[in-house]
Structures are given as structure tokens and as C-alpha cells.
Amino acid sequence: MLNFTVGPVMSSEAVRAIGAEQVPYFRTPEFSSIMKENEQLVKEFAKAEDSARVVFITGSGTASMEAAVMNVFDNKDRVLVINGGGFGERFAQICQIHDIPHTEIHPAFGCDITPEMLAPYDGQGYTGFLVNLDETSTGVLYNIQLISDFCLRNGIFLVVDSISSFLCDEFDMKKLGVDVMITGSQKALACPPGISLIVLSKKAVDRVNDNHVKSMYFDLKDALKNGERGQTPFTCAVSILLQIHLRLLEIKDAGGVDSEIQRIGGLARDFREKIKGLPFELVSQSMPNAVTSLRPTTAKAFDIFTILKDEYGIWICPNGGELRDTVFRVGHIGALTEADNTTLVDAFKDLQKRNII
Ligand SMILES: *Cc1c(COP(=O)(O)O)cnc(C)c1O
């Protein structure tokens, strides 16, 4: 199997080996110290301030999106939501469910946001901002500097879903003044799905502690308190946390977050170079390193996905809903190499020879 989806992605052999082992009991000093190290390394890679904290939620990325929104906003906030695709839509839905007053900004399909799109909201009393840095559904990387400047200028609390951009695109939580950053285990961390992570600035930690949340599992006060001793309030996905630990150390040993970003950026550039001449158009005007969104011009996107899966043992990432037949995506995260890119591009060329595309 060769997996070019955007999650779950291919894991290294060492990460998979941990998955084959017995799950250890976790209320131990040994596990606590691994968790403390996980927190430290995630903070380092997110370029968070020293006083920031990390919460590990057993649940997919959406669990942390919802937990973050519930814990840092309430019905007295006014939140701006960038909704340019499936994940932006999810943030809007979470606000709706939790009665958080919000306004949606809709960038055009496949497009970045512009200063003109934010201008009407300057000085209007907004208190919060939600954005998916890489809107993975369409493969658009938003201009985080523009958003950061807008939020700092307006004293707005900024929550960034970096689930598919963490370790892929440059991000400096402290410099950008980001208050909350969210990521997940099954994207560039290249571990199985099941853990999502919330990095909270000192300001965010204070908000969590002052907020009243009507939830047991998602009350982050409890998670922060337990985290002080490297523990979680409830049974966590222990093996995945051990796999994350190994991955973070792998990245550190290979030169740290900047090297990992370069490696993934290199794979993305290599793929984009190799597909020149194939009957695909780029969907996004502002491409992230994690994924390339493509519109095939001679065949249905979902048919290409199915044929590659069934006849070549290669998975690209299909789109759902209205984009099912028009767009597919190719991920550049996980244990992939330039040789793997060549294998995929050769399969595309074979489809061309067979007049399928
Ligand atoms: C993958 C992803 C998520 C999380 O989705 P889950 O299926 O809940 O893990 C959220 N936001 C973005 C931008 C993503 O790419």
C-alpha cells in the first residue's frame, strides 16, 4: 500500500512497532515523564512561549476544535470564522451548537483571504477569531501574518487549527501572537488517529481557568491540572502518545521542526514538478506544503481515486460532497519519499496510456 491521503498517513517502521506492543499501564512516573517531554517538544516545535501549556485529548482533531472553542469562548464573545471549506464550516457549526455569536467570512473557492475581506471587521468589537491555517478540504494555506496583524491590532483572541499545517508550514505561535493552536496525531505527526493536541498560551490558560464549561470530558481545567504532573484526567490513547513521543524525538534528532518543514516542502515541490504535463489543474491559489489539490480535466476525480486504489494499490485522497467528481488531493505528509512520488506519477502516466485520463 502506498498512501497519499491527508490522514491517516503512512507511519515509520519504528512508530508501527510501538503499535504492535502491549499497552503499558500509564499511571506511572515513567509515563508521566514521557508526557512532560511530549509537552516540551510540541511547545518547541510550535514556537510557543515558555509559559504555554499543551493538552492531549483522546479524540480526533474535531474533539480538540470543539474543546478549544467551548473553553476559550462564551456567549459574550463575538467571533469571526474563516469559512472557505469543510473545516471552516466545522468551526462555524461548533460555534452554532455552543451558542457563540459568530460571523463567517467566505473566501472564494481555492482562494486566500485578502486585507479587503478583513477590513469591514476592523474596530467592530470582535473578540475572537477562528481559522484553519491549511483548509485541507480545498488545499488552501491562509495568510496567517495578515490574520495575526488584524487580531493584534484589534485585541482579538486568535485560535488556529493547524491540524494539517503543523510541521508542514512555517508557524511561530509566539511571534504571531496566536493564543491557541490545535493539531492531531494522524497528519504530519504520522501516527495513528486518536490523539489531538491543544497548545494554549498563558492568556489562553487563564481564559480556560476563568470559563465555566458545561462538560466533563471537555473541561480543559481538569486536563491542565492533571498535565502538571504529566497525566490525563481519563484513560488516554497510551500507545499513540508513546508513538507521538518517538516521532517528536525523531524530528528533533533530524534537525527539528524547520528541517521537517523543509523535508515536506521538498516533497510537495517535487510532486508539483513531476505532474507538469498531466491533465490536472491546480485548485489552490495558495498551496500549503501538506497537500496538492487537483482538478482533473479529462476524467472524474473519484474514478481516478477508485482505479488507483483497486488496480495500483495507491491511495490518493478523494473529496466528498459537491467536489466528489471534480477534485482529488495528494498529500505530502507521512513516511513518503520522492521515489514514492515517482511511483504515483508513473501510475498517472499509465492511466493516460490507457486513455482513462
Ligand atoms: C484533519 C483535519 C481536522 C480533523 O479532523 P478529524 O477527522 O476530526 O481528525 C481538522 N481540521 C483540519 C484542517 C484538518 O485537516
The ligand as an SDF file (V2000), in Angstrom:
LIG
                    3D

 15 15  0  0  0  0  0  0  0  0999 V2000
   -7.8610   16.5340    9.5260 C   0  0  0  0  0  0  0  0  0  0  0  0
   -8.3040   17.8820    9.9320 C   0  0  0  0  0  0  0  0  0  0  0  0
   -9.1280   18.0760   11.0440 C   0  0  0  0  0  0  0  0  0  0  0  0
   -9.5420   16.9840   11.9780 C   0  0  0  0  0  0  0  0  0  0  0  0
  -10.4250   16.0890   11.5330 O   0  0  0  0  0  0  0  0  0  0  0  0
  -10.6860   14.7680   12.4040 P   0  0  0  0  0  0  0  0  0  0  0  0
  -11.2850   13.8720   11.3910 O   0  0  0  0  0  0  0  0  0  0  0  0
  -11.6110   15.1420   13.4820 O   0  0  0  0  0  0  0  0  0  0  0  0
   -9.3520   14.3120   12.9240 O   0  0  0  0  0  0  0  0  0  0  0  0
   -9.4810   19.3650   11.3700 C   0  0  0  0  0  0  0  0  0  0  0  0
   -9.0540   20.4130   10.6620 N   0  0  0  0  0  0  0  0  0  0  0  0
   -8.2520   20.2780    9.6110 C   0  0  0  0  0  0  0  0  0  0  0  0
   -7.7980   21.4970    8.8860 C   0  0  0  0  0  0  0  0  0  0  0  0
   -7.8440   19.0080    9.2040 C   0  0  0  0  0  0  0  0  0  0  0  0
   -7.0290   18.8660    8.1490 O   0  0  0  0  0  0  0  0  0  0  0  0
  1  2  1  0
  2  3  1  0
  2 14  2  0
  3  4  1  0
  3 10  2  0
  4  5  1  0
  5  6  1  0
  6  7  2  0
  6  8  1  0
  6  9  1  0
 10 11  1  0
 11 12  2  0
 12 13  1  0
 12 14  1  0
 14 15  1  0
M  END
$$$$
